[in-house]
């Protein structure tokens, strides 16, 4: 039963869909994901917080069979068929020069100047915040009734060269297939730790 801490807490069914019952899928039903659904995922995830609203994530949504095959060839053996069968696989990348967009993304102050001349700092910020955006992407997809299969088993340099060739300051980080999951392809739920195991309140 969901504990009530706030008048606007999501119902238990919604929390089940996004967290408790959601799984990582290895196979997919033959059911398409539409352009409208792809845009709905992005329109939800972009609202979640990043440092100074930097929005460093760059996303390539791979939907055509030709492009799926190209991506699959850059994946580990166990991931190739997952990519080919999924309705869409999104490549999550990060833009090292995200700060060029800050004048309009964070107009409250001269945030661009915080990052100029500090490429290592930009890499760190872009990597951390694009990873956050990728996590938000999974939650957004689940919230509109889709399932996810995140993967890191890919040749990231190869993916960067193939799919971000026109964005030389963008690096690929990981990928996530999205669709309607085939429940016969999931493993038994792995253990999850109790609060006391990895948490400290001070």
TORKOL-4160 file (C-alpha; in steps of 0.2 Angstrom, whole numbers, padded with zeros to 4 digits, m for minus):
202
<pt num="1" X="0000" Y="0000" Z="0000"/>
<pt num="2" X="0007" Y="0017" Z="m0005"/>
<pt num="3" X="0010" Y="0028" Z="0010"/>
<pt num="4" X="0002" Y="0045" Z="0009"/>
<pt num="5" X="0015" Y="0059" Z="0011"/>
<pt num="6" X="0008" Y="0073" Z="0000"/>
<pt num="7" X="m0009" Y="0077" Z="m0007"/>
<pt num="8" X="m0002" Y="0075" Z="m0025"/>
<pt num="9" X="0006" Y="0058" Z="m0022"/>
<pt num="10" X="0004" Y="0047" Z="m0038"/>
<pt num="11" X="m0007" Y="0032" Z="m0035"/>
<pt num="12" X="0001" Y="0015" Z="m0032"/>
<pt num="13" X="m0004" Y="0009" Z="m0050"/>
<pt num="14" X="0007" Y="0023" Z="m0057"/>
<pt num="15" X="0022" Y="0019" Z="m0046"/>
<pt num="16" X="0020" Y="0001" Z="m0050"/>
<pt num="17" X="0021" Y="0005" Z="m0069"/>
<pt num="18" X="0036" Y="0017" Z="m0068"/>
<pt num="19" X="0046" Y="0008" Z="m0054"/>
<pt num="20" X="0040" Y="m0007" Z="m0045"/>
<pt num="21" X="0033" Y="m0018" Z="m0059"/>
<pt num="22" X="0044" Y="m0011" Z="m0073"/>
<pt num="23" X="0057" Y="m0022" Z="m0080"/>
<pt num="24" X="0072" Y="m0022" Z="m0092"/>
<pt num="25" X="0066" Y="m0031" Z="m0108"/>
<pt num="26" X="0077" Y="m0042" Z="m0119"/>
<pt num="27" X="0063" Y="m0045" Z="m0133"/>
<pt num="28" X="0049" Y="m0035" Z="m0141"/>
<pt num="29" X="0031" Y="m0038" Z="m0147"/>
<pt num="30" X="0028" Y="m0034" Z="m0165"/>
<pt num="31" X="0020" Y="m0017" Z="m0161"/>
<pt num="32" X="0026" Y="0000" Z="m0167"/>
<pt num="33" X="0031" Y="0015" Z="m0158"/>
<pt num="34" X="0025" Y="0031" Z="m0166"/>
<pt num="35" X="0033" Y="0047" Z="m0170"/>
<pt num="36" X="0021" Y="0055" Z="m0158"/>
<pt num="37" X="0026" Y="0043" Z="m0144"/>
<pt num="38" X="0044" Y="0047" Z="m0147"/>
<pt num="39" X="0041" Y="0066" Z="m0146"/>
<pt num="40" X="0030" Y="0063" Z="m0130"/>
<pt num="41" X="0045" Y="0055" Z="m0122"/>
<pt num="42" X="0056" Y="0069" Z="m0125"/>
<pt num="43" X="0043" Y="0082" Z="m0120"/>
<pt num="44" X="0042" Y="0074" Z="m0103"/>
<pt num="45" X="0060" Y="0071" Z="m0100"/>
<pt num="46" X="0066" Y="0088" Z="m0105"/>
<pt num="47" X="0056" Y="0095" Z="m0090"/>
<pt num="48" X="0067" Y="0086" Z="m0077"/>
<pt num="49" X="0081" Y="0095" Z="m0069"/>
<pt num="50" X="0099" Y="0097" Z="m0076"/>
<pt num="51" X="0113" Y="0108" Z="m0069"/>
<pt num="52" X="0109" Y="0126" Z="m0074"/>
<pt num="53" X="0097" Y="0118" Z="m0087"/>
<pt num="54" X="0112" Y="0114" Z="m0097"/>
<pt num="55" X="0102" Y="0100" Z="m0107"/>
<pt num="56" X="0118" Y="0092" Z="m0114"/>
<pt num="57" X="0110" Y="0076" Z="m0120"/>
<pt num="58" X="0109" Y="0073" Z="m0138"/>
<pt num="59" X="0098" Y="0059" Z="m0144"/>
<pt num="60" X="0097" Y="0049" Z="m0160"/>
<pt num="61" X="0081" Y="0038" Z="m0162"/>
<pt num="62" X="0085" Y="0023" Z="m0173"/>
<pt num="63" X="0069" Y="0017" Z="m0181"/>
<pt num="64" X="0072" Y="0011" Z="m0199"/>
<pt num="65" X="0078" Y="m0006" Z="m0202"/>
<pt num="66" X="0093" Y="0000" Z="m0211"/>
<pt num="67" X="0099" Y="0011" Z="m0197"/>
<pt num="68" X="0095" Y="m0003" Z="m0184"/>
<pt num="69" X="0106" Y="m0015" Z="m0194"/>
<pt num="70" X="0120" Y="m0002" Z="m0193"/>
<pt num="71" X="0118" Y="0000" Z="m0175"/>
<pt num="72" X="0117" Y="m0019" Z="m0171"/>
<pt num="73" X="0134" Y="m0021" Z="m0180"/>
<pt num="74" X="0142" Y="m0010" Z="m0167"/>
<pt num="75" X="0134" Y="m0019" Z="m0153"/>
<pt num="76" X="0140" Y="m0034" Z="m0143"/>
<pt num="77" X="0134" Y="m0051" Z="m0149"/>
<pt num="78" X="0120" Y="m0053" Z="m0136"/>
<pt num="79" X="0113" Y="m0036" Z="m0140"/>
<pt num="80" X="0112" Y="m0037" Z="m0159"/>
<pt num="81" X="0095" Y="m0046" Z="m0160"/>
<pt num="82" X="0088" Y="m0034" Z="m0147"/>
<pt num="83" X="0092" Y="m0019" Z="m0157"/>
<pt num="84" X="0086" Y="m0027" Z="m0173"/>
<pt num="85" X="0069" Y="m0032" Z="m0166"/>
<pt num="86" X="0065" Y="m0016" Z="m0156"/>
<pt num="87" X="0053" Y="m0004" Z="m0163"/>
<pt num="88" X="0066" Y="0010" Z="m0159"/>
<pt num="89" X="0082" Y="0011" Z="m0150"/>
<pt num="90" X="0088" Y="0028" Z="m0144"/>
<pt num="91" X="0106" Y="0033" Z="m0143"/>
<pt num="92" X="0110" Y="0044" Z="m0128"/>
<pt num="93" X="0125" Y="0055" Z="m0132"/>
<pt num="94" X="0132" Y="0071" Z="m0123"/>
<pt num="95" X="0138" Y="0088" Z="m0131"/>
<pt num="96" X="0154" Y="0094" Z="m0124"/>
<pt num="97" X="0150" Y="0111" Z="m0130"/>
<pt num="98" X="0133" Y="0112" Z="m0122"/>
<pt num="99" X="0138" Y="0129" Z="m0114"/>
<pt num="100" X="0135" Y="0137" Z="m0131"/>
<pt num="101" X="0116" Y="0135" Z="m0129"/>
<pt num="102" X="0116" Y="0142" Z="m0111"/>
<pt num="103" X="0112" Y="0160" Z="m0115"/>
<pt num="104" X="0095" Y="0155" Z="m0120"/>
<pt num="105" X="0093" Y="0139" Z="m0109"/>
<pt num="106" X="0098" Y="0148" Z="m0093"/>
<pt num="107" X="0096" Y="0167" Z="m0096"/>
<pt num="108" X="0096" Y="0172" Z="m0078"/>
<pt num="109" X="0115" Y="0175" Z="m0078"/>
<pt num="110" X="0130" Y="0173" Z="m0089"/>
<pt num="111" X="0131" Y="0154" Z="m0086"/>
<pt num="112" X="0141" Y="0151" Z="m0102"/>
<pt num="113" X="0156" Y="0160" Z="m0095"/>
<pt num="114" X="0156" Y="0147" Z="m0081"/>
<pt num="115" X="0162" Y="0134" Z="m0093"/>
<pt num="116" X="0172" Y="0143" Z="m0106"/>
<pt num="117" X="0190" Y="0138" Z="m0106"/>
<pt num="118" X="0187" Y="0123" Z="m0095"/>
<pt num="119" X="0184" Y="0108" Z="m0107"/>
<pt num="120" X="0187" Y="0095" Z="m0093"/>
<pt num="121" X="0174" Y="0103" Z="m0083"/>
<pt num="122" X="0162" Y="0103" Z="m0097"/>
<pt num="123" X="0165" Y="0085" Z="m0101"/>
<pt num="124" X="0161" Y="0081" Z="m0082"/>
<pt num="125" X="0145" Y="0091" Z="m0082"/>
<pt num="126" X="0139" Y="0085" Z="m0099"/>
<pt num="127" X="0143" Y="0066" Z="m0094"/>
<pt num="128" X="0134" Y="0068" Z="m0078"/>
<pt num="129" X="0119" Y="0077" Z="m0084"/>
<pt num="130" X="0116" Y="0068" Z="m0100"/>
<pt num="131" X="0116" Y="0052" Z="m0089"/>
<pt num="132" X="0102" Y="0060" Z="m0079"/>
<pt num="133" X="0093" Y="0064" Z="m0094"/>
<pt num="134" X="0094" Y="0046" Z="m0100"/>
<pt num="135" X="0087" Y="0040" Z="m0084"/>
<pt num="136" X="0073" Y="0053" Z="m0086"/>
<pt num="137" X="0070" Y="0046" Z="m0103"/>
<pt num="138" X="0067" Y="0028" Z="m0096"/>
<pt num="139" X="0054" Y="0035" Z="m0083"/>
<pt num="140" X="0046" Y="0045" Z="m0097"/>
<pt num="141" X="0044" Y="0030" Z="m0108"/>
<pt num="142" X="0037" Y="0020" Z="m0094"/>
<pt num="143" X="0025" Y="0033" Z="m0089"/>
<pt num="144" X="0017" Y="0033" Z="m0107"/>
<pt num="145" X="0015" Y="0014" Z="m0107"/>
<pt num="146" X="0031" Y="0009" Z="m0115"/>
<pt num="147" X="0045" Y="m0003" Z="m0110"/>
<pt num="148" X="0063" Y="m0001" Z="m0110"/>
<pt num="149" X="0079" Y="m0011" Z="m0113"/>
<pt num="150" X="0094" Y="0000" Z="m0108"/>
<pt num="151" X="0111" Y="m0007" Z="m0115"/>
<pt num="152" X="0129" Y="m0002" Z="m0113"/>
<pt num="153" X="0137" Y="m0016" Z="m0123"/>
<pt num="154" X="0141" Y="m0006" Z="m0139"/>
<pt num="155" X="0156" Y="0001" Z="m0147"/>
<pt num="156" X="0154" Y="0019" Z="m0142"/>
<pt num="157" X="0168" Y="0026" Z="m0153"/>
<pt num="158" X="0160" Y="0017" Z="m0168"/>
<pt num="159" X="0142" Y="0023" Z="m0163"/>
<pt num="160" X="0149" Y="0041" Z="m0161"/>
<pt num="161" X="0157" Y="0041" Z="m0178"/>
<pt num="162" X="0142" Y="0033" Z="m0187"/>
<pt num="163" X="0127" Y="0042" Z="m0179"/>
<pt num="164" X="0135" Y="0059" Z="m0173"/>
<pt num="165" X="0146" Y="0062" Z="m0188"/>
<pt num="166" X="0138" Y="0079" Z="m0191"/>
<pt num="167" X="0140" Y="0084" Z="m0172"/>
<pt num="168" X="0159" Y="0082" Z="m0169"/>
<pt num="169" X="0158" Y="0088" Z="m0151"/>
<pt num="170" X="0145" Y="0075" Z="m0146"/>
<pt num="171" X="0150" Y="0058" Z="m0139"/>
<pt num="172" X="0139" Y="0042" Z="m0138"/>
<pt num="173" X="0137" Y="0035" Z="m0120"/>
<pt num="174" X="0124" Y="0021" Z="m0120"/>
<pt num="175" X="0108" Y="0015" Z="m0129"/>
<pt num="176" X="0090" Y="0011" Z="m0124"/>
<pt num="177" X="0078" Y="0001" Z="m0134"/>
<pt num="178" X="0060" Y="0006" Z="m0132"/>
<pt num="179" X="0044" Y="m0003" Z="m0137"/>
<pt num="180" X="0031" Y="m0015" Z="m0130"/>
<pt num="181" X="0041" Y="m0029" Z="m0120"/>
<pt num="182" X="0039" Y="m0047" Z="m0123"/>
<pt num="183" X="0036" Y="m0054" Z="m0105"/>
<pt num="184" X="0044" Y="m0071" Z="m0110"/>
<pt num="185" X="0061" Y="m0062" Z="m0112"/>
<pt num="186" X="0064" Y="m0055" Z="m0094"/>
<pt num="187" X="0074" Y="m0063" Z="m0080"/>
<pt num="188" X="0067" Y="m0066" Z="m0063"/>
<pt num="189" X="0068" Y="m0050" Z="m0053"/>
<pt num="190" X="0086" Y="m0047" Z="m0046"/>
<pt num="191" X="0087" Y="m0043" Z="m0027"/>
<pt num="192" X="0085" Y="m0025" Z="m0022"/>
<pt num="193" X="0093" Y="m0019" Z="m0005"/>
<pt num="194" X="0083" Y="m0013" Z="0010"/>
<pt num="195" X="0085" Y="0005" Z="0015"/>
<pt num="196" X="0097" Y="0001" Z="0029"/>
<pt num="197" X="0110" Y="m0008" Z="0017"/>
<pt num="198" X="0116" Y="0007" Z="0007"/>
<pt num="199" X="0109" Y="0023" Z="0016"/>
<pt num="200" X="0114" Y="0034" Z="0030"/>
<pt num="201" X="0103" Y="0048" Z="0038"/>
<pt num="202" X="0114" Y="0061" Z="0047"/>
